[in-house]
Amino acid sequence: MTPFFPNVPIVETKEISENLYIDLDEKGNLVSMTIEHAKEKAGMSEVSFLQMEKASI
């Protein structure tokens, strides 16, 4: 099974909105996603996330 966010080089970052960015590989596939200020924007008392290190190229 292929992971949802594969460990491949990022070739482009697109700003979807002021607080949402996506990173794409050379084929345009989603590699990672950044949601800035998620806790404040969602109005939730608690937000959980997993942060992974980028692969060194």
N, C-alpha and C positions, 0 to 999 in steps of 0.2 A: 504494500500500500504506500503510495506517495504522500508525503506530508503536505498539508495545505500550503504552508509557506516553505518551499524548497530552499536549500542552501545553494543558491546560484548568484552570480554577480549581478548587481544592480546597475542598469544602464540609464535609467531615467526616473526622476521623481516628479510626480504631478501633484499640484495643489488642487484638491477637490473643493475645499472650502477654506475659510480662514483658519480652521483648526483641524483639518483632515488632510493628510498627505498619504499618497501611495507610492511605493517603489516597484518598478517594473523591470523584468529581465529583457534580453534582446528580442524575445518573441512577443513582448507585450503582456506577459503573464504576471500576475500579482506575486511579489516576493515578500513584501512586508507592508505594514500600515502603521501610521502614527496618528493618534487622536490626542491632540493637545488639550489640556484643561478638562479632561473627561469627567472628573469628579464634580467640578463646579457646574459644567454644562448640563450634566444629567440630573442634577439636583438630588443626588443620592448621598447618603451618609457614609457609604463605604464602597470603594471600587477596588477590585482585585485585578492584577495583571501579572504576566510573566515576561520578564525582560531577558532576551537572549543576546549573547555577544555576536557581533558581526564576524564572519570568517575573514581571516587575513588573506589578502590577495597578493 
